[in-house]
Amino acid sequence: MTAGAVAVGAVALGAFAIGAIAVGAVAIGRLRILEARIEKLSVETLTVEHLSVQSKDP
């Protein structure tokens, strides 16, 4: 192998690693957004259920 081929291979491997890290970061960001939406929905649902139970009490 020549030094040029080694350099090209190293650049390609580095680009692949950076791409994998970027994809992982995006996936983690999306999971956090989804988790926040689920938590917000849960809080709103619990609040609505709590209010409906209170309104039914004599």
N, C-alpha and C positions, 0 to 999 in steps of 0.2 A: 504494500500500500504506500502511496505517496503521502507526503505531508498535506497536500491539497485535499485528498480524499478524506483523510482523517479530520481535517478542519471542517469540511462540508458535513461529514457525519456528526461531528460535535454540535454544529449549528443546528442541524435537523433535530437532533436529540433534545437540545435546549429549547427549541421552538415547540416541540411536542410537550415537554414538561411544563412550559409556560401555558400552553393551551389547556392542558389537563388541570392545572391550578385554577385557571380562569373559569373553566366549566364547573369545577367544584365550588368555587366562590359564588357563582350565579345560582347553583343548585341550593346551597346553604341559604342564600338570601331569599330565594323563593320559599323555602321551607319556613323560614322565620316569618315571612309575610303571611303565609297560609296559617301558621300557628296563631299569629295575632288575630287574624280574621275569625278563626274558630273560637278563640278565647272571647272576643268581642261578642260573637253570636251567642255563646254560652251565657255570658253575663246578661245580655239583653233578654234571653229566654227565661233565665232564672228570675229576673226582675218582673217580667210579665206574669209568670206563674205565681210569684209571690203576691203581686197586686191582685190577681184574680182570686187567690185564696183569701186574702184579707177582705175583699168585697163580698164574699159569700158568707163570712162569719156573721151570725146574728148580733 
